[in-house]
Amino acid sequence: MSYVVKRYTHGMKRYKAWFLLALLMPGLYLLSAFYSPDQYRAWQDIQLPLEARFASTTTPTVFTSFDEVIRNQDLFFQQNFSVDRYFNLTIKTVEHLEKERYQKVTAAIRNNLSLSREGEIARITYLGKDPELGSHLVGYYARRLLRKAQEGIQLGGIEIDTDLLPKLASSIESSAIRALWRADRIIPMLTLFSASLLGVLVLIAALEWNDATLKSERQIARYVNLPVLGSLPDLNLVSRILGEDASPEDPDTLS
C-alpha cells in the first residue's frame, strides 16, 4: 500500500502542472456567464409637477404627495393589481390564466419593481431576469402612475401650467446587465472545480500507472529476477549539493 501511495505521490509531483487544468472549467463558466446577460433593466420616465397630488388607490377623494407614494411604493405596486387589465383578458378568460404565469408576474411585482424621482421626473424601474415581462410591467405601472396623478390634479382642483401637466416623458427603455461574478455563482463554480480536480487526479493516475519505467528496487528485482545488493543515491542531487557547498574561496576546491 505504501508503494502505491509513494508512486501516486511521485506522479502528482511529476505532473503538477496538470493541476492548472482544474481551473479551466470554472474559468470557462465565469466567462460564459459574463457574456450571457443574466439580468435586465427596463425603465420609463413620467413628468410630474412637484405640487402634484395622487388619488388614493382605495379612495379617489383622498390625496397623497409623491413622497408618500414612494415611501409606500409596495402598496402602489401591489394594491388593486388587475389581472384581467394587465393580461388584456375578459372576465371569462381570467380563470383560465395559467397559474405559473400569474405567479411569475406577482413575484416580479413584489421583488423587481421600484419607483424613484429626480426633480419633476419620476421613474418606474424593473430589474430582473425577464426583459419582456419587465417592459410590460414598467409600461403598465407608468400608465397607472400617470392616471393617478391626473385624477389627483383634476379632483383636487390644482391649477398647473399645460407644459407641466403629468405625461410620459420617455418611451420604455431597457438594457442588459453583465457581471463576471455574482454570489449565486459560487456553488456551480465550486462544483465544476471539484469535478475538474477529480478528473485531473484520475488522469494523473492513468498516466502514472501506464508508465512502464522502473521506479523502485522491488520492480528491478522482480524484472531481472535477482536480489538487490545495494543502490547508489541520486548522483545529480549529490553533485548539486556538493556544488552549492563548495565555493571559489575554498582552497580544497581549487585546481
C-alpha positions, -999 to +999 in steps of 0.1 A: +000+000+000+028+024+009+044+017-026+011+027-043+009+059-022+045+067-029+041+061-066+010+082-069+027+110-049+055+108-074+030+111-103+014+142-087+048+158-084+057+148-119+025+161-135+019+190-111+014+215-139-016+195-149-035+207-118-039+240-136-065+222-158-087+221-127-092+259-131-102+256-168-139+246-163-146+272-136-129+299-158-149+290-188-181+290-167-174+325-155-166+338-190-198+323-204-218+338-175-202+372-183-210+371-220-246+359-214-266+386-196-284+373-166-302+404-156-321+431-174-331+466-165-362+483-180-375+518-171-398+546-182-399+583-171-430+602-163-431+640-160-448+650-127-451+686-113-437+690-078-471+701-065-489+671-079-511+651-057-522+615-063-556+599-058-555+571-034-557+536-048-586+528-025-604+561-020-602+585-050-611+616-029-580+611-006-548+626-020-512+620-011-479+635-022-454+617-044-430+613-015-457+594+003-462+572-027-425+565-028-425+556+009-453+532+003-444+520-032-451+484-023-487+494-017-488+513-050-474+483-070-495+455-053-528+470-042-557+466-067-535+448-092-558+439-121-550+406-137-575+410-165-563+445-173-527+435-172-531+404-194-559+421-215-583+393-207-620+393-203-637+381-171-645+348-187-608+340-196-592+352-163-600+319-146-582+301-174-549+320-169-520+297-162-511+296-126-474+297-134-477+329-154-497+346-127-472+336-100-443+349-122-459+383-126-469+387-090-434+377-078-419+403-102-442+430-088-431+422-052-394+419-059-383+435-091-400+469-094-391+502-079-403+538-080-380+569-078-380+606-086-354+632-096-368+667-098-400+666-118-392+633-134-404+601-119-391+567-130-406+532-129-377+506-130-377+469-134-345+448-125-348+411-131-343+382-155-372+386-179-368+416-202-402+411-219-421+409-186-401+438-172-410+461-202-447+451-198-448+458-161-430+491-165-454+503-191-484+491-170-473+510-139-462+541-157-497+544-171-511+537-137-490+564-120-499+589-148-536+582-144-534+586-106-516+619-110-541+632-135-570+621-112-554+639-083-550+671-102-585+670-116-603+661-084-581+683-062-587+714-084-550+721-087-540+747-113-509+736-133-494+750-164-501+730-195-464+723-201-461+709-166-490+685-167-482+649-160-472+630-191-450+602-203-415+617-206-399+588-225-406+555-241-398+523-224-360+517-224-341+486-215-305+474-211-288+441-204-266+437-173-235+415-174-213+406-144-182+384-141-191+374-106-222+371-085-227+354-052-251+329-066-224+315-089-201+302-061-219+268-059-218+259-096-182+272-098-171+250-068-189+220-083-171+225-116-138+229-098-143+197-078-152+178-109-122+191-128-099+184-099-112+148-097-107+144-135-071+157-132-063+132-104-078+103-124-058+114-155-025+116-134-032+081-120-038+067-155-006+083-169+015+071-139+003+035-140+007+033-178+043+044-174+065+012-178+097+027-165+112+011-133+107+032-102+118+011-073+143-016-062+115-040-059+105-036-095+141-041-106+145-072-086+113-087-100+122-077-135+157-093-135+148-120-110+179-111-089+182-098-054+192-061-049+226-059-031+228-022-029+219+011-045+235+044-053+219+077-044+208+102-070+242+114-082+227+145-098+213+156-065+246+148-047+266+168-073+242+197-069+246+197-032+284+195-034+284+223-059+264+245-036+285+237-006+318+244-024+329+280-031+358+296-051+374+307-018+376+272-006+413+261-012+402+224-013+380+231-044+407+250-064+426+230-090 
